Amino acid sequence: MKKFDVLVIGAGPAGYVAAIRAAQLGKITACVDAWIGKDGKPALGGTCLNVGCIPSKAWLESSEYYYEVLHKLGAHGIRTGEVTLDVAAMAARKDKIVTTLTKGVESLFKKNKVEWIPGKARLLPGHKVGVTPTDGRGSGEETIEAEHIIIATGSAPRHIPNVLIDDKRIFESAGALDFTSVPRRLVIIGAGVIGLELGSVWKRLGSEVILLEAMDSFLAMADDQIALEAQKEFKRQGLDIRLGARVLSATAREDGVIVQYQDESGDHALECDKVIVAVGRKPMLQGLGAAEVGLELDERGYIHVDEHCGTNLPNVYAIGDVVRGPMLAHKGSEEGVMVAERIAGQETRLNHDTIPWVVYTAPEIAWVGKTEKQLKASARKYNTGVFPLAASGRAKAMGITSGLVKIIADAKTDRILGVHMIAPAASELIAEAVVAMEFGASAEDLSRIVHAHPSISEAVHEAALAVHKRTIHI
C-alpha cells in the first residue's frame, strides 16, 4: 500500500496548486483525479482548464476580434473586404490552448515530484483512500494511505426540472464550448456570470441570444449601480435579457427546441435552435464516501470547514468549490496554498474579504469587497466616489462610451470597503484595489498614488478623489 504525507483528491486549480505547494514544502505528495479529456485519456486541470475558465476565455477573445472587424474598425478608418467566420478554426485554437495548459500542469507535477494517480477516489476510515484507476491500470480498487488528505473535487453544473441535457439541442455550459456552427437563435437559461459570458460569445458571432433569468434582479451579487450600468450596456449590444422568467420546460425536437417559461405577465413559449443551461453549479461529492466516514456537510450540501479549511475529520481538509464562499478558481488556488503551508507548520491565512470577482464580458465587470446594499444592511456609514469612463481620455481614444469605477470608503476612517467597476481590462484593474484593501489603504491613499496618463487606471484614481469630492476631470 502506497503511503504519502499529503494526498490531494482533485486536480483543478484548487487541487493541483495545493499538491504543488505541498511538494515544494518537502511533503511526499500525490494527487488523484478522475478527469477524462476529449481524447479519452486522463487530463489534469479540472473544469477550469478543460471546459471552463480557459476555453471560455479563448472563445471570448476570438469572438471579440470577429466583432471588432465587422463593427468597430470602420470608425478607425480601417476598411476590410469580405469577412468570413470559421467556427471550426476558433474551436481548434481553443482546444490547442487547453491541451497546452493541461500538459503544462502535468509538467509542473513532474518538476515538483508530485505523483499523479488517475482514478476515482473515495474516502475510507483511518486516513485511507480507495482509488479505482481510470487510465487502464486495472479495474480493481487500490488503497492509499496519507497523513493529510485535501479534498478538492470541484463542482458540477446544476440542472432544472423538465430540461433534459442531450448535447444535441440542449447543453450544459461545457457543451456550449464545442458548438460547430453559430445557432440562429440561442436561449440561455440563467443570466449569471456563465450565461453572460457565453451569451456574449454567440451574440458577437451572429446568434440572436435570449437570456431567461428566474431572479427579478440582474447580477444580484454585484453592486446595484454596476449591475444597472451593465444591463444597459448588454441591452445596447443586443442581448435580450428577460428577468423574472422561470423556465417550466424545454422540449427538443428535430428542428429545434421549444422553451416554456413563466413571468409576471403569464406563460410564454420560445422557439430556438439550441439551449444552454447555466443556472449555477453544485459541489461535486458523488462517490466520495462522505457519509460513510462521517464527513460533515453544511445545510447547503457543501463540506463544512473552519476558517483554515479544516473539516471535522482530523487532518482532512477541503478547498475550492466544495466549500463555502464563491466558486472562483483563484479562491480555490489560494485556499490550496494556505492548507499546504499550514500542513507544513506555517501560520498562513486567507482574507476572504479581498477575493476579486470578474465577469469577462466586453466591457469586463469586476469588484472586490462590500456593495452599497451590504453596507446599508449593516448600518455602516460610508462615502462613495464614482468616475465615468466617458470622462477618460484613454477610454475615448479606445472608442468607449460606457462604464465606470466606483469606490466605497468608511465614513469615519476612510478605509476602502469596496471597489466596483465596469471597464475594459477590469480583470487587471481590480488587482490594484485588492492590494489596496489587503494593506488597509484609505481612499486618500489611493488618490495620492500617481497613475499613468493616459490610461484606464486613471479612472480608479479619479474615483478615489471623488470619495472626497476632489475629482479633477468631471
N, C-alpha and C positions, 0 to 999 in steps of 0.2 A: 504493500500500500504506500502510495506517494504521500509525503508529508511536506508542508510548506509553512513558512512563517505567516504569509498573507495569501489568501485565496480570494480573488475578485470574481463575482458572478455577473457577467455582462461586460461587453467591450465597446459601449457607446462612449460619448465624451466624458461621462462621469467615471465609468469603469476603467477605460484604458488609461486615463490620466492618473487615477488612483494607483493602478498597477505600476505604471512607470515611476511615479514618485516614491512608492514604497520600495521599489528595487533600487532607486537612486540612494535611498537611505540605508542600504545594506540588508534589506529583508529578502529572503528567498521567496519569490513571488510567482504566482501563476494566475492566469485569467481564463475562465471558462466562458464560452459564448456559443449560442446556438444559431447565429445568423447564417443564412444561406444566400449567396449572391445570385445575380441574374444568370450567371454561368453554371449554377447548380453546385458551386463549391463554397466552402466556408469563407466568410469575409468578416473583417473587423470593421469597427466604426459605428455599428448600430444604426438606428433610424436616421440620425443626423447626417452621417456621411453617405449612407446608401440611398435613402428615399425621403430625406427631409431637408435640413438646413442647406446643405451644399448643392444638391441638384436643383432645388427650387431657386437658389440664387443664380445658378447658371442660366436657367430659363428666364429669370427676370432681366438679367443683363442682355441676353440675346434679343429678347422681345423689345427692350428699350432701344437698342440700336436700330432695329427694324422700324419702330415707330418714329424715331428721330429722322431717319432718312425720308420717310413718307411725309411727315408733318412739320418738322422743325428746321430742316436745313435751308429751306427756301428763304426764311427770314434772315439768314446769314449770307444770302447772295450765292448760295450753292445750288446749282441746278443738276439734277440727275436724269438719267434716261429711265427706261422701264425697270421697275424694281420687282424682283421675284422672291418668293418665300420658299425656303427649303426646310421644312419641319424636320425631316429625317436628319439633315446635317446638324441642326440645332440639338437634336436628341443625341446624336453621336458625340458631339462636343461635350454635352453633359455627362455622358457615360464615361468618356475619357478622363474627365476631371475626377469623377467618383472613383474610378479604378486607381488613378494616381494617388489619391489621398488614402484610400483603404490600404493599398500596398505600402504607403508611407507609414501607417501605423504598424503594419507588420514589421517593417524595417526598424522602427523605434523599439518594438518589443525585443528584437534580436540584439540591438545595440545595448539595451539596458538589462539584458538577460532575464526577461520576463517569459515564462513558459506559457505558450498559447495552447489551450486544450479545447478544440472544437467539440461541443457537445451540449446536451441539455442537462442542467443541474437541478438537483433537489436537495433540500436540507435534510440532514439526518441527525439524530441525537449525538451528543458528545463531540461537537466541533468536527463533524464529518460531513462530506457532501458526496452524494451519488451522482455520477456523470454517465449519461448514455451517449456514446460517440456519434457525431454527425458527419464524420469525414471518412467513413469506410473502414475504420479500425476494428469494427466488430459491432454486434448488436447488444451485447451484454453490458450491464451497468458496472462501472468500476467505482471503487470507493477512495476518496481522497481526504486526508486529514489536514487541518490547518489550525494554527494557534489563533489567528484572527481571520474573520470572514467579512467581506464587504459585499453587500447586495446592491447591484446597480443594473437591474433588469429592464429599466426604461418603462416606456408606456406604449399603449396601442390605441388606435382610433376608436372613439365611441360610435355606436350605432343607434339608430332610432327605429321604432316600430314601423312595420309596413314599408320599409325601404330596404330592399334586398340588394346587396352588393353582388354584381355579376361580372364586373370587369369587362363588360361589353358595351353597356349603355350607362350603368350606374357604378360609380367608382368611389373608393376612398381617395385621400389626398395622394397617396403613393402612386396609384394608378393614373392619376391625372398628370403625372410627370412623364408618362410614356405614351401620350397621345401621338398618333402618326399623322394626323391631319387636324385642321382647325375646325372645331364644331361651328356650325352656322349659328345655333342658339344653345347657350350653355346655362344651366341652372346650378347654382352653388347653394347648398343648404348650410347656412352659417356664415355670418359676416364678421368673424373674428380675424385674428392675425392670419391664419392659414387661408381662410376664404378670400380675404382681401388680396393677399399676395398672388394666389392662383388666378383670381378674377382679373387682376392687373395683367398677368401674363397673356391670357387668352383674349382679353379685350384688345390689347395692343396688336395682337396677331390677327385680329379681324372678327372675333366672335361677338355676338350680342350676348352680354352677360347680365344675368339677373341673380341677385343675392337675396335669399329669403332668411331673415333673421328673426328668431322667435322672440327675442327681447324687444321691449319698446324703446330702449335707448341704444345708441350707436357707440361702439368701442367703450363699453361701460367701465373698463379698468383704467382708461386714460382720463386725464383731466378734461372736464367738460368743454373748456374753451378750445382745447386742441382737437377734441373729437368733433366739435361743430365745424371747425375750420377744415378738418379732413373730410368730413361728409360733403361739404360744399365743393371741395376740390374734386372728389371722386365723382360727384354728380356732373361736374363740368367735363370730366374725362369721358363720361358716357356710361359709367357703371350704374345699373338700376338696382338700388338698394331699398328693399321693402322691409320695414321694421314691423314688429308685432305680427309676423307671419309664421304661424305654426303649421308645419308640414304634417299632413294626415297620411299621405301615402305617395309612393312613386311606382308607377307600373311600366315596366319595359315592354316595348312592342318591337316588331320587326323594323319599323321605320323611325323609331324614336322613343320618347318617354312622356307619359302623362303624369304631371305632378299636381296633386290635390293639396291645397293649403287653405288655412282659415285666418282671417284677420278681423278687425272690428267691424268691417263692412259686410262680412259674410264669408261664404265658401267660394273658392276660385279654382280653376283648372288651368294649368300651363302646359303647352306642348313644347318640347325641346328635343335636341339631338342627343345630349348627354347630361348627366347629373353628377356632381361631385358632392359627397357628404363630408362636411368639415365642421362638425359640431363639438369639437374638443377631443381630449384624449383621457385615458384612464390608466392607472398603474398596471404594469404587466406582471402579475404574480401567479398566473395559472401554471400549475405543475411544480411550483417552488416548494410545496410542502410546508407552508407557513403554519397551518393549523396543527399539523402532526407534531411539530416541535415546539408549539406554544408561542410562536412569534406574534406579538401583539400588533393589531391593526387599529386605526382610529375609526371614527364614525363614518368617514367617507371612503374607507377601504384602502387608505394609504398605510404604509408601515409607520407605526408610532415611534418617533425618535426624540431624543433630548436635543439641547442646543448644539451638541457636538456630534450629532448623527448617530449616537449610540442607541441600540434597541433595548428591549427588556431582557434580551439574552446576553450573557457575559461575552465580551469580545466579538460581538456580532454587530455590524454597522449597516446602515442603509443610506444611500445617497441618490441624488438626481430625481427623476420623475416619479419614483416610488414613494417619496416622502413629501411632507408639507412644503408649501412655497410654490413659486411659479415654475412651470415646466420649461426651463431655459437651459440650453446646453452649457453656457458659461457658468450658471449657478451650480449645475451638477459637477462640472470640472473642478471648481474651487472647493466644493464640499469634498471631492475626492482627495485633493491636496491636503485639506485640513485633517481628514481622517488618517491618511497615511502618515502625516507628520505627528499627529497625536499618538499613533501606534508606536512611533519611534521615540516617544518621550518629550516631544516639543509641545509648547502651550499655544498652539495655533488656534485662532478663532476666525469666524467669518461673520461679517456685518451684513445681514440680510436687508438692512435699510438702504444700502447703497448698491444694490444689484440693478443694472440698467435693463430696460425693455426696449425693443426695436421692432418696428413693422417696416419691412423692406419694400414699400411701395415707392412711387415717384410722385411727389417728394416723399422722403422717408419720415417716419414718425418715431420719436424716441423720448423716453423720460426716465427719471430716477427720483426716488423719494416720494413725498406725500403730494396728493392732489388737494385742490381747494376744498372739495367736498369732504375729504377725510379730515382736514383741519377744522372745518366748520363743525363737523360732528363731534370733535373732541373739545370744542370751545376754545381752541388755542388761537391767540391773536397773531396776525401775520400781516405782512405787506407784500404786494406783488409788483413786478416790473415786467412790461411787455414791449417787445420791439418787433414790428412787422418787417418781413423780408422785402416788401415793396419799397422800403426806405433804404435798402442796402445797395450801394454802388455795384458791388460784385454780383449780387443777385440780378440786378437789372442787366448787366453785361451778359449774364447767362440766360437771360430771357425768362426770368422767374417773376411772377406777379403775385403769388400766394405763399403763405407760410408765415410762421412767427416763432419767436423764442420767448418763453415765459419763465421767470424766476420767482419763487416764493421764499420769503425770509421771515424769521421770527421777529415780531414787532418790537420786542424788548432787546434781544441780544444781537439781532441782525444775522444770526446763523442761518445758512441756507438750508431750507427744509425740503425743497423740491425744485427740479428743473424739467421743463416740458418743452418740446419743440416739434414743429413740422417744417422740414427744410431739406435741401439737398445735402447728402452726406451726414444726416443727423446721427447715423450709427457711429460715425467718427467724432462728431462734435460732442456727443454726450459724454465721452471719456473725460473731457475737461471738468464737467460737472461732477462726475463720480469722484475724481481726485479731490476736487474742492470740498465736497461733502465728507469724504473719508478723513480729511485732515481738519474738519471742523471749521472751514472757511466761512466768512461772512460775505454778504453781497458787496460790502465795501471792499473787502479783499479782492474779489473778482473784478470789481470796477477799476482797481488800481493796477491790474496786470495789463501790460502792453500787448495788443493784438495786431497782427499784421494787417496792413491796408494795401489794396482792397482784399477782403476775404469774407467768407460767410461767417467765420468765427467772430467777426466784429459784432454780429447780432447778439451773441452771448454777452459781450462786453457792454453793449448798449442796454440790454435787458437788465443787467446788474446796476447800471446807472439809473435806470428807470425806477428801480425799487425806492430810490430816494429822490425821484423826480429831478434827476440831473442829466437825463439823456440829451445828447447833442444833436442828433440828426432827425429828430421828429419834434 
